[in-house]
Amino acid sequence: MASSAVEAPSRAKVALELACARLLALQHEGGWWQGELQTNVTMDAEDMLLREFLGIRREDETRRSAAWIRSQQRADGTWANFHGGPGELSTTIEAYWALRLAGDPPDAEHMRAAASFIRESGGLEGARVFTHVWLALFGLWSWEDVPALPPEVVLLPSWVPLNIYDFACWARQTIVALSLVKAHRPARRLPFDLAELHGPGRDAGARRAGGARAAWLLRLARCGCCAGSRWGAPSAGSFAARRPMAPGAGSSRRGCTP
């Protein structure tokens, strides 16, 4: 027992030294490190969608992005969020959509496989909130079915639960930008729709979408609490309200549990 306890720290020290030596060997003579930063295909798909929305998408860029997205498709027709992971609904929807934008016909074998998985997994109705936002930007989803996020949240003082400064910088810039997009509700029509991606029961899908919105708000609330809110368990009701809040109207603590 004592010998084993002594060996464990020794093995950990050896592992640490080997890891440090490996990192130092990879260091550039200028003092920095260089490596590939890889993510899932939603980044490439959303880049294509944004360029289409802004009217600046180019065929050469689209061709390269589409080739990469196709290369990451799994044998079962899906796309995953991480290497070796299971097929993921929203990621597969966005990848399929980007390939449609690139000109891949919906009756192609790889597209039919992806569409089949999407429908069986709940269809567009079961997608994540961010995917619904992208769909709404192109008139493929109702803005009314996207969670409310009024831009007036920026007026909340720092002592109010779930104010934007309770969030990390990356989450803060996402929340503020999305609140502006949601307020203006822009839409740019595509020459095609995604009717083939709806789930087997639109009504059931709508209920799933409602559940997804509730889950999104709950995650938002938890994120705000964990980020250092000074209060107990705040309510997310103010974020779910459909009517924008006018500056100075009512109490900023309404709905919060001190």
QUIQUI-V571922 format. One record per backbone hydrogen bond with DSSP energy under -0.5 kcal/mol. NH is the residue of the N-H (numbers start at 1). CO is the residue of the C=O. Records with the same first field share a line. If there is no record, write none. Layout:
BEGIN
NH: CO  CO
END
This chain:
BEGIN
5: 1
6: 2
7: 3
8: 4
9: 5
10: 6
11: 7
12: 8
13: 9
14: 10
15: 11
16: 12
17: 13
18: 14
19: 15
20: 16
21: 17
22: 18
23: 19
24: 20
25: 21
26: 22
27: 23  24
28: 32
31: 28
38: 36
43: 40
45: 41
46: 42
47: 43
48: 44
49: 45
50: 46
51: 47
52: 48
53: 49
54: 50
55: 51  52
56: 51
57: 51
62: 58
63: 59
64: 60
65: 61
66: 62
67: 63
68: 64
69: 65
70: 66
71: 67
72: 68  69
73: 70
74: 78
77: 74
81: 86
85: 82
88: 79
92: 88
93: 89
94: 90
95: 91
96: 92
97: 93
98: 94
99: 95
100: 96
101: 97
102: 98
103: 99  100
104: 99
108: 105
112: 108
113: 109
114: 110
115: 111
116: 112
117: 113
118: 114
119: 115
120: 116
121: 117
122: 119
123: 118
124: 197
126: 123
127: 124
132: 128
133: 129
134: 130
135: 131
136: 132
137: 133
138: 134  135
139: 136
140: 135
141: 135
145: 142
146: 143
153: 150
154: 151
155: 152
156: 153
160: 157
163: 160
164: 153
166: 163
167: 164
172: 168
173: 169
174: 170
175: 171
176: 172
177: 173
178: 174
179: 175
180: 176
181: 177
182: 178
183: 179
184: 180
185: 181
188: 137
190: 138
197: 194
198: 195
199: 122
200: 119
205: 201
206: 202
207: 203
208: 204
209: 205
210: 206
211: 207
212: 208
213: 209
214: 210
215: 211
216: 212
217: 213
218: 214
219: 215
220: 216
221: 217
222: 218
223: 219
224: 220
225: 221
226: 222
227: 223
228: 225
229: 224  225
232: 257
234: 232
239: 236
240: 236
241: 237
244: 242
246: 244
249: 246
250: 248
254: 251
256: 253
258: 256
END
